[in-house]
Amino acid sequence: MALRITVIGTGYLGATHAAAMAELGFEVLALDIDPEKIETLRAGRVPMYEPGLEELLRRHVAGAEGSSGRLRFTLSWEEVADFGDVHFVCVNTPQKHGEYGCDMSYVDAAFAALAPHLRRPALVVGKSTVPVGSAERLARLLAERAPAGADAELAWNPEFLREGFAVQDTLHPDRIVVGVESAAAEKTLREVYATPMAEGSPLVVTDFPTAELVKTAANSFLATKISFINAMAEVCEAAGGDVARLAEAIGHDDRIGAKFLRAGIGFGGGCLPKDIRAFMARAGELGADQALTFLREIDSINMRRRGQMVGMAREALGNGGFLGKRVAVLGAAFKPDSDDVRDSPALNVAGQIHLQGGQVTVYDPKGMENARKVFPTLGYAESALEAVRGADVVLHLTEWREFRELDPAELGEVAAERIILDGRNALDGERWRAAGWTYRAMGRPRA
């Protein structure tokens, strides 16, 4: 008999995982405690922008024309427990307010709500990013509260989704990591992931602590690489070097590689910043805080980049301050192909300039609605052209393809001053200069 799968939590991770499991051929029932979110998903719509996700959802959601009908949504914990053989927990683990540590309240609440309804053998699989040691504690909770007792087993299967590539990363993962305590749990997860494994995705089987550490370790390494090149940009600015050529040169070294060596205003989003901070906090609790003290500097370099972009903008305006100046900001999402503005460097820079008296107008292809919720006092435009109209300086802060394809001459006709600051080192500087713009990028020569 084929496995039946449930997904607990239908946010970014859960909605993607549920739709992908249906695409792999499983009957899937997904649960959320938010009735409005459930109704949205039942209607074949997703509450966030992610390329390809809504199409995938509609292909399988029950009731949609031409769908497989393999994907349903519910508010009932009892229905989920009765339905599923494998329960994936995909709820959020945000940073604690005013602290570095991870807020486990949503994960704990999900396990506490599910466990009393588990009356038959089942595998509960954690996918949320949690502090190492959480799985062992949650396994005890299951054993104590599930009527099925030891037949309600736990496994840990961290997610590695990149926003903008989430569907691809779920259906064709570059690795599958499972932390298990029994051969039966491993066998079940091999069945769940049989299709991507047959296509070549490697399976790494570990214990609980190692599985929990993989995501935070990977994010910490990525953050370190990004902040390293941004630190080099600071040195290049002081020494008159070119960080883009520096990155190209060191990227040819196979031990280093060229990916994520584009200097700019740093990383943001809902994962990297909070994950490295939670990692530091957990290491401190374990008495291994000295092992991760370097992450404090990584975080510091990253946050400093935002202030440096504000300083570049102030300098471009003649160091007279922002009062009465019109500033166009191209970008609100923390990265392209996403509407996620959580801890967005672009919005942070826009907000800082606004607080210093600048008249800021923002445009983003997908992130406008979410940006308005976070910074309602900023100005917003319906196009890049309208954002730039009358601007004394233009800031390119999210590397959308749309921005790389803008016509500098056309924008120059509506800008008050042809000054553009490239906070992502992604534009063709020569093309902008040829159209009469003063073009500056972080860590690069002025001309």
Residue pairs with C-beta under 8 A, 6 or more apart in sequence:
2 25
2 26
2 27
3 26
3 85
3 86
3 188
3 191
3 192
4 26
4 27
4 28
4 29
4 83
4 84
4 85
4 86
5 21
5 26
5 27
5 28
5 29
5 84
5 85
5 86
5 87
5 88
5 192
6 28
6 29
6 30
6 31
6 80
6 83
6 84
6 86
6 87
6 88
7 14
7 17
7 18
7 21
7 28
7 29
7 30
7 31
7 87
7 88
7 90
8 14
8 30
8 31
8 80
8 87
8 88
8 89
8 90
8 91
8 110
8 114
9 31
9 32
9 89
9 90
9 91
9 92
9 106
9 110
9 128
10 18
10 30
10 31
10 32
10 37
10 38
10 41
10 73
10 90
11 48
11 90
11 91
11 92
12 48
12 50
12 161
12 163
12 166
12 270
12 340
13 90
13 127
13 128
13 159
13 161
14 30
14 32
14 88
14 90
14 91
15 30
15 41
15 46
15 47
15 48
15 53
15 57
16 50
16 53
16 161
16 166
16 167
16 170
17 88
17 90
17 127
17 159
17 170
18 28
18 30
18 71
19 53
19 56
19 57
19 59
19 60
19 71
19 167
20 56
20 167
20 170
20 171
21 28
21 88
21 192
22 28
22 59
22 60
22 68
22 70
22 71
23 56
23 59
23 60
23 171
24 171
24 192
24 195
24 196
25 70
25 195
26 70
26 192
27 70
28 60
28 70
28 71
28 72
29 72
29 73
29 74
29 79
29 80
29 83
29 84
30 41
30 71
30 72
30 73
30 74
31 73
31 74
31 75
31 76
31 77
31 79
31 80
32 38
32 41
32 73
32 75
33 75
35 75
37 47
38 73
38 74
38 75
40 46
40 47
41 47
41 57
41 61
41 73
42 61
42 62
42 63
42 73
44 54
44 57
44 58
44 61
44 64
44 67
45 54
45 57
46 53
46 54
46 57
48 339
48 340
49 338
49 339
49 366
50 163
50 164
50 166
50 167
50 338
51 164
51 165
51 167
51 337
52 167
52 168
53 166
53 167
56 167
57 71
58 64
58 67
59 66
59 67
59 68
60 67
60 68
60 69
60 70
60 71
61 67
61 69
61 71
61 72
61 73
62 69
62 70
62 71
62 72
63 69
74 80
77 113
77 114
77 117
78 117
80 87
80 114
80 117
81 87
81 114
81 117
81 118
81 119
81 122
82 117
84 122
85 121
85 122
85 123
85 188
86 122
86 123
86 125
86 188
86 189
86 192
87 114
87 122
87 123
87 124
87 125
88 125
88 127
88 157
89 107
89 110
89 111
89 114
89 124
89 125
89 126
89 127
89 128
90 127
90 128
90 159
91 106
91 107
91 109
91 110
91 128
92 106
92 128
93 102
93 103
93 104
93 106
93 107
93 128
93 129
93 130
93 278
94 102
94 103
94 106
94 270
94 274
95 101
95 102
95 103
95 273
95 274
95 277
95 278
96 102
96 103
97 103
99 281
100 277
100 278
100 280
100 281
101 131
101 277
101 278
101 281
101 282
102 129
102 130
102 131
102 274
102 278
102 281
102 282
104 130
104 131
104 134
106 128
107 126
107 128
107 130
107 134
107 138
108 138
111 124
111 138
111 141
111 142
112 141
112 145
114 124
115 141
115 142
115 145
115 146
115 152
116 145
116 146
116 147
118 124
118 142
118 146
118 147
118 148
118 152
119 146
119 147
119 148
120 148
120 151
121 148
121 151
121 152
121 153
122 148
122 151
122 152
122 153
123 153
123 154
123 155
123 185
123 188
123 189
124 142
124 152
124 153
124 154
124 155
125 154
125 155
125 156
125 157
125 189
126 134
126 135
126 138
126 154
126 155
126 156
126 157
127 157
127 158
127 159
128 159
129 158
129 159
129 215
129 216
129 271
129 275
129 278
130 212
131 212
131 278
131 281
131 282
131 285
132 209
132 212
132 213
132 216
132 282
132 286
133 209
133 212
133 282
133 286
134 212
135 154
135 156
135 179
135 208
135 209
135 211
135 212
136 208
136 209
138 154
139 153
139 154
139 181
139 208
142 152
142 153
142 154
143 149
143 150
143 152
146 152
153 181
153 182
153 184
153 185
154 181
154 185
155 178
155 179
155 180
155 181
155 185
155 188
155 189
156 178
156 179
156 180
156 208
156 211
156 212
157 176
157 177
157 178
157 179
157 189
157 211
158 177
158 211
158 212
158 214
158 215
159 215
160 169
160 173
160 174
160 175
160 215
160 218
161 169
161 170
162 169
163 269
163 335
163 337
163 338
163 340
164 335
164 336
164 337
164 338
165 337
171 196
172 196
172 199
172 201
173 196
173 201
174 201
175 201
175 202
175 203
175 204
176 189
176 193
176 196
176 197
176 201
176 202
176 203
176 204
177 203
177 204
177 206
177 211
177 214
178 185
178 186
178 189
178 203
178 204
178 205
178 206
178 211
179 206
179 207
179 208
179 209
179 210
179 211
179 212
180 186
180 189
180 205
180 206
180 207
181 207
181 208
186 205
190 197
190 203
193 201
193 203
197 203
204 214
206 214
215 275
216 275
216 276
216 278
216 279
217 279
219 271
219 272
219 275
219 276
219 279
220 275
220 276
220 279
220 292
220 295
220 298
222 260
222 272
223 267
223 272
223 276
223 295
223 298
223 299
223 302
224 294
224 295
224 298
225 260
225 261
226 260
226 266
226 267
226 302
227 266
227 297
227 298
227 301
227 302
229 243
229 247
229 260
229 261
229 262
229 263
230 263
230 264
230 266
230 301
230 302
230 305
230 442
230 443
231 301
232 243
232 246
232 247
232 263
232 443
233 243
233 263
233 442
233 443
234 308
234 443
235 241
236 242
236 243
236 246
236 443
236 444
237 442
237 443
240 445
241 443
242 443
242 444
242 445
243 263
243 425
243 442
243 443
243 444
244 262
244 263
244 425
244 441
244 443
244 444
247 258
247 261
247 262
247 263
248 258
250 256
250 261
251 257
251 258
251 259
251 261
252 258
262 424
262 425
262 426
263 425
263 442
263 443
264 305
264 399
264 423
264 424
264 425
264 426
264 442
265 305
265 306
265 308
265 309
265 345
265 346
265 349
265 397
265 423
265 424
265 442
266 301
266 302
266 303
266 305
266 306
266 345
267 273
267 302
267 334
267 345
268 334
268 335
268 342
268 343
268 344
268 345
268 346
268 348
269 334
269 335
269 338
269 340
269 342
269 343
269 344
270 340
270 342
270 343
273 299
273 302
273 343
274 343
276 295
276 298
276 299
277 295
277 299
279 292
279 295
280 289
280 292
280 295
280 296
283 289
283 291
283 292
305 345
305 442
306 345
306 348
306 349
306 352
307 352
308 442
309 345
309 349
309 395
309 397
309 421
309 423
309 442
310 349
310 352
310 353
310 356
312 421
312 440
312 442
313 322
313 327
313 349
313 353
313 393
313 395
313 421
314 321
314 322
314 356
316 393
316 419
316 421
316 438
316 440
317 325
317 392
317 393
321 356
321 357
322 353
322 356
322 357
322 358
323 356
323 357
323 358
324 357
324 359
325 357
325 358
325 359
325 392
325 393
326 358
326 359
326 361
326 390
326 391
326 392
326 416
327 350
327 353
327 358
327 359
327 360
327 361
327 391
327 392
327 393
327 394
327 395
328 360
328 361
328 363
328 381
328 387
328 388
328 391
328 393
328 394
328 395
328 415
329 346
329 349
329 350
329 353
329 360
329 361
329 362
329 363
329 387
329 395
329 397
330 363
330 364
330 384
330 387
330 388
330 394
330 395
330 396
330 397
330 398
330 400
330 403
331 346
331 362
331 363
331 364
331 367
331 396
331 397
331 398
331 399
331 400
331 403
331 424
332 341
332 344
332 346
332 347
332 350
332 362
332 363
332 364
332 367
332 368
332 370
332 371
332 398
333 339
333 340
333 341
333 344
333 346
333 364
333 366
333 367
333 370
333 371
333 398
334 340
334 341
334 342
334 343
334 344
334 345
334 346
334 398
335 398
335 399
336 398
336 399
336 400
336 401
337 366
337 400
338 366
338 367
339 364
339 366
339 367
339 369
339 370
340 367
340 370
341 347
341 367
341 370
341 371
341 374
344 367
344 371
344 398
345 397
345 423
346 362
346 364
346 397
346 398
346 423
347 362
347 371
347 374
347 375
349 395
349 397
349 423
350 360
350 362
350 375
350 378
350 395
350 397
351 375
351 378
353 360
354 360
354 375
354 377
354 378
359 379
360 378
360 379
361 378
361 379
361 380
361 381
361 386
361 387
361 391
362 368
362 371
362 375
362 378
362 379
362 380
362 381
362 387
363 380
363 381
363 382
363 383
363 384
363 386
363 387
364 371
364 398
364 400
365 400
365 402
367 398
368 380
371 378
371 380
372 378
372 380
381 387
381 389
384 402
384 403
384 406
384 411
385 410
385 411
385 414
388 394
388 411
388 414
388 415
389 414
389 415
390 414
390 415
390 416
391 415
391 416
391 417
392 416
392 417
392 419
393 417
393 419
393 420
393 421
394 411
394 415
394 419
394 420
394 421
395 420
395 421
395 423
396 403
396 420
396 421
396 422
396 423
396 424
396 426
396 427
397 423
397 424
398 424
399 424
399 426
403 426
403 427
404 426
404 427
404 428
408 420
408 431
408 432
408 434
408 435
408 436
408 437
409 435
409 436
412 418
412 435
412 436
412 437
418 435
418 436
418 437
418 438
419 437
419 438
419 440
420 427
420 432
420 437
420 438
420 439
420 440
421 440
421 441
422 429
422 439
422 440
422 441
422 442
423 441
423 442
425 441
425 442
425 443
425 444
427 439
427 441
429 439
429 441
429 444
432 439
433 439
433 447
440 446
